């Protein structure tokens, strides 16, 4: 989860600097509470998916339970006007990738000796 947040918010967001969706595209009044930071990728989605993937690799049944809130986080980020759908897709990809890399790190380090 921390690795996904770091990669998404600390690296990719700083490189891409995509603006948030226009307020006019959001069909409700809650659009005023959006962050000022770049929108691409979604750090919330990256963290939620990263956590879910990490849990699923060790405990598949718990990972399935965690998938529901992770999907809801992604949907909420688009619904709130904070992100484009591609932002949450990229966040999900970052979450999945970082979970796999964190899981593989001990084996990679062991083979490095």
C-alpha positions as CSV (number, residue, x, y, z in Angstrom):
1,X,0.0,0.0,0.0
2,X,2.8,2.4,0.9
3,X,4.8,1.5,-2.2
4,X,1.7,2.1,-4.4
5,X,1.1,5.5,-2.7
6,X,4.7,6.5,-3.1
7,X,5.0,5.5,-6.7
8,X,1.6,7.0,-7.6
9,X,1.7,10.3,-5.7
10,X,5.4,10.8,-5.3
11,X,6.6,9.9,-8.7
12,X,4.0,9.6,-11.5
13,X,1.7,12.4,-10.3
14,X,4.8,14.8,-10.4
15,X,5.7,13.7,-13.9
16,X,2.3,13.8,-15.6
17,X,0.6,16.8,-13.8
18,X,-2.8,16.2,-15.4
19,X,-5.6,18.6,-14.4
20,X,-8.7,17.4,-12.7
21,X,-11.9,16.9,-14.8
22,X,-13.7,20.2,-15.4
23,X,-16.3,21.1,-12.8
24,X,-18.9,21.4,-15.5
25,X,-18.7,17.7,-16.2
26,X,-19.7,16.8,-12.6
27,X,-23.5,16.5,-12.2
28,X,-23.7,17.3,-8.5
29,X,-22.6,20.0,-6.1
30,X,-19.9,18.2,-4.2
31,X,-17.3,19.1,-6.8
32,X,-15.9,22.0,-4.7
33,X,-14.0,19.7,-2.3
34,X,-11.6,18.3,-4.9
35,X,-7.9,18.3,-4.3
36,X,-5.6,20.8,-6.1
37,X,-3.0,18.2,-6.9
38,X,-2.7,16.6,-10.3
39,X,-5.3,13.9,-11.1
40,X,-3.2,11.3,-12.8
41,X,-3.0,8.6,-11.4
42,X,-5.4,8.1,-8.6
43,X,-3.4,7.5,-5.4
44,X,-6.5,6.4,-3.5
45,X,-7.1,3.7,-6.0
46,X,-3.5,2.7,-6.2
47,X,-3.4,2.2,-2.4
48,X,-6.7,0.4,-2.3
49,X,-5.9,-2.0,-5.1
50,X,-2.3,-2.5,-3.8
51,X,-3.6,-3.4,-0.4
52,X,-6.2,-5.7,-1.9
53,X,-3.7,-7.5,-4.2
54,X,-1.2,-7.9,-1.3
55,X,-3.9,-9.5,0.9
56,X,-5.2,-11.6,-2.0
57,X,-1.8,-13.1,-2.6
58,X,-1.7,-14.5,1.0
59,X,-5.3,-14.9,1.8
60,X,-7.5,-15.2,-1.3
61,X,-10.8,-15.1,0.6
62,X,-9.8,-12.0,2.4
63,X,-8.6,-10.4,-0.8
64,X,-12.0,-11.1,-2.4
65,X,-13.6,-9.3,0.6
66,X,-11.2,-6.4,0.2
67,X,-11.9,-6.1,-3.5
68,X,-15.4,-4.7,-2.9
69,X,-14.2,-1.6,-1.1
70,X,-11.3,-1.2,-3.5
71,X,-13.8,-1.0,-6.4
72,X,-16.0,1.4,-4.5
73,X,-13.0,3.7,-3.9
74,X,-12.3,3.7,-7.7
75,X,-15.9,4.5,-8.5
76,X,-16.1,7.2,-5.9
77,X,-13.0,8.9,-7.2
78,X,-14.6,9.3,-10.6
79,X,-18.1,10.1,-9.3
80,X,-16.7,12.9,-7.1
81,X,-15.0,14.5,-10.0
82,X,-11.6,14.1,-8.6
83,X,-10.4,11.7,-11.4
84,X,-11.0,10.6,-15.0
85,X,-11.6,6.9,-15.4
86,X,-8.1,6.5,-16.9
87,X,-6.7,8.0,-13.7
88,X,-8.3,5.2,-11.6
89,X,-7.3,2.6,-14.2
90,X,-3.7,3.7,-13.9
91,X,-3.9,3.8,-10.1
92,X,-5.2,0.2,-10.2
93,X,-2.4,-0.9,-12.5
94,X,0.2,0.8,-10.1
95,X,-1.4,-1.0,-7.1
96,X,-1.3,-4.4,-8.8
97,X,2.3,-3.9,-10.0
98,X,3.6,-2.7,-6.7
99,X,1.9,-5.5,-4.8
100,X,3.6,-8.0,-7.2
101,X,7.0,-6.3,-6.8
102,X,6.8,-6.1,-3.1
103,X,5.9,-9.8,-3.0
104,X,8.8,-10.7,-5.3
105,X,11.4,-8.6,-3.6
106,X,12.6,-11.2,-1.0
107,X,13.1,-13.7,-3.8
108,X,14.9,-11.2,-6.0
109,X,17.2,-10.2,-3.2
110,X,17.9,-13.8,-2.3
111,X,19.0,-14.5,-5.9
112,X,21.2,-11.4,-5.9
113,X,23.8,-12.9,-3.5
